[in-house]
Each structure stands twice: as structure tokens, then as C-alpha cells.
């Protein structure tokens, strides 16, 4: 099992990665590359990622916190790349909905008094 928490910069979200079973580090790297794209598009507070062997395939779960709202996606695929791409598409769609909701609120920031 690989576990880790990283913060790569002040504006970057905290990322917690957990693997279960035999997961190639290249797979974890690909997942993080995809999620960096998500973080570049949306102001994420944190990301929690679990990558696990699921029989002959791969299961990936992602929880992202965006504007204080947690969004979650979980998918499985025959290949690691398929599972990661699918979960990225799902979590991106959810993050876009939350971002739209935040922008539509009249006072989406902190109240000034």
C-alpha cells in the first residue's frame, strides 16, 4: 500500500493518495496528472484518491472539496487508464456543477459584515 499527502504549493490542494493491492506507481502518476488538470480548472481545497486493483481491472475513487462542497466519483475499468479517465470525466462534471452553483450565488464569498 502506498499512502501519502502532498501540497505542492500555496495555491495547490492537499492531495491524499491511497493504493490497495499491486498498483504500479506509473498508474498513480497518471491519476495525479489527470487530477492536476482538474485543480488547474477549479479552485480545489483538497483531493482524496484511492486506486485499487479490482479483480483483473482497476477501481478509482476520488473525493474533491470545492468551495466547501465535497464531490465524489468512483469508477472501475478493465485497464487503469480507462478507470482513471472515466473517474476524471465524472469528477470534472461534478466540479463544474459546483462551480456554476457557487458563481450563481449572490454572495459566494465570505460575508464582510
C-alpha positions in Angstrom: 0.0 0.0 0.0 1.3 3.5 -0.9 0.0 6.4 1.1 1.0 10.0 1.0 -0.1 13.5 1.5 1.4 16.3 -0.6 0.9 20.0 -1.0 2.9 21.3 -4.0 2.4 25.0 -3.4 0.3 27.5 -1.6 -2.4 27.6 -4.3 -2.4 23.8 -4.8 -4.9 21.5 -3.0 -3.7 19.0 -0.4 -3.7 15.6 -2.1 -4.0 12.3 -0.2 -3.4 9.1 -2.3 -4.0 5.6 -1.1 -3.4 2.4 -3.1 -4.7 -1.1 -2.5 -3.3 -4.2 -4.0 -0.5 -4.2 -6.5 -0.7 -0.8 -8.2 2.1 0.3 -10.5 3.5 3.8 -9.5 3.1 4.8 -13.1 -0.7 4.4 -12.7 -0.6 6.7 -9.6 1.4 9.2 -11.6 -1.2 9.2 -14.5 -4.0 9.7 -12.0 -2.2 12.6 -10.4 -1.5 14.2 -13.8 -5.2 14.0 -14.7 -6.2 15.5 -11.3 -3.7 18.3 -11.8 -5.7 19.3 -14.8 -8.8 19.4 -12.6 -7.1 21.5 -10.0 -5.9 23.9 -12.7 -9.5 24.4 -13.8 -11.2 24.6 -10.4 -10.1 26.1 -7.0 -10.0 22.8 -5.1 -9.4 22.7 -1.4 -8.4 19.1 -1.2 -8.3 15.8 -3.1 -8.5 12.2 -1.8 -7.7 9.5 -4.3 -7.9 5.7 -3.9 -6.6 3.5 -6.6 -7.2 -0.3 -6.1 -6.9 -3.5 -8.0 -10.4 -4.9 -8.7 -10.1 -8.4 -10.0 -8.4 -8.0 -13.4 -9.3 -4.3 -13.6 -8.8 -1.2 -11.6 -11.1 0.8 -9.3 -10.6 4.5 -8.7 -12.4 6.7 -6.2 -11.9 10.5 -6.0 -13.3 12.9 -3.4 -12.7 16.6 -4.2 -13.6 19.5 -1.9 -14.5 22.6 -3.9 -15.8 25.8 -2.2 -16.5 23.7 0.9 -18.6 21.2 -1.0 -17.4 17.6 -1.3 -18.0 15.9 -4.7 -17.2 12.2 -5.2 -16.8 9.9 -8.1 -16.0 6.2 -8.2 -15.5 4.1 -11.3 -13.9 0.8 -12.4 -12.3 -0.1 -15.7 -10.7 -3.0 -17.5 -7.4 -1.0 -17.6 -6.0 1.5 -15.2 -6.1 4.3 -17.8 -9.8 3.6 -18.6 -10.8 3.8 -14.9 -8.8 7.0 -14.4 -10.2 8.7 -17.5 -13.7 7.7 -16.5 -13.4 9.0 -12.9 -11.7 12.2 -14.2 -14.7 12.8 -16.5 -17.2 12.2 -13.8 -15.5 14.3 -11.1 -14.9 17.1 -13.6 -18.6 17.2 -14.4 -19.5 17.4 -10.8 -16.9 20.1 -10.1 -18.3 22.2 -13.0 -21.8 21.9 -11.4 -20.5 23.1 -8.1 -18.5 26.0 -9.7 -21.7 27.1 -11.5 -23.7 26.9 -8.3 -21.0 29.0 -6.4 -20.9 31.6 -9.2 -24.7 31.9 -9.2 -25.0 32.7 -5.5 -25.2 36.5 -4.9 -22.6 36.4 -2.0 -20.4 33.4 -2.9 -17.5 34.7 -0.8 -17.3 35.3 2.9 -19.7 37.9 4.3 -17.9 41.1 5.1 -20.2 42.0 7.9 
